[in-house]
Amino acid sequence: MNFTEENLAPEKKRAPRPKKRGNACGVKEWIDLDTAADVKRCFRWLEQSMRDGTLQAADCHAMRMVGESLLKAIDMTDLEEKIVDLSERYERLYEQHQARQKNGFRGRIQ
């Protein structure tokens, strides 16, 4: 059997590979996400990057999941700090009230 162009199987046509969608511009800008506002700006950037095709949807989704966890952690830290501040303020006011009562002052804690 001779191998000529006539008896060779025709080449299978493949679907074109998707072109690389560029680089993830601005990713280095999102290294330090210290505040909730930073994370929310990052979410906006992710949405815009997905719409303009700079990042694929799967990558944006993964980064968003990490960002949501970070946002929850930041919110919990802020809440803990507020609770500690309120507790310290209450203790100071209570001590002031106790000192006033020792001096004969009768009134409410302000």
Secondary structure, 3 states (H helix, E strand, C coil): CCCCCCCCCCCCCCCCCCCCCCCCCCHHHHCCCCCHHHHHHHHHHHHHHHHHCCCCHHHHHHHHHHHHHHHHHHHHHHHHHHHHHHHHHHHHHHHHHHHHHHCCCCCCCC
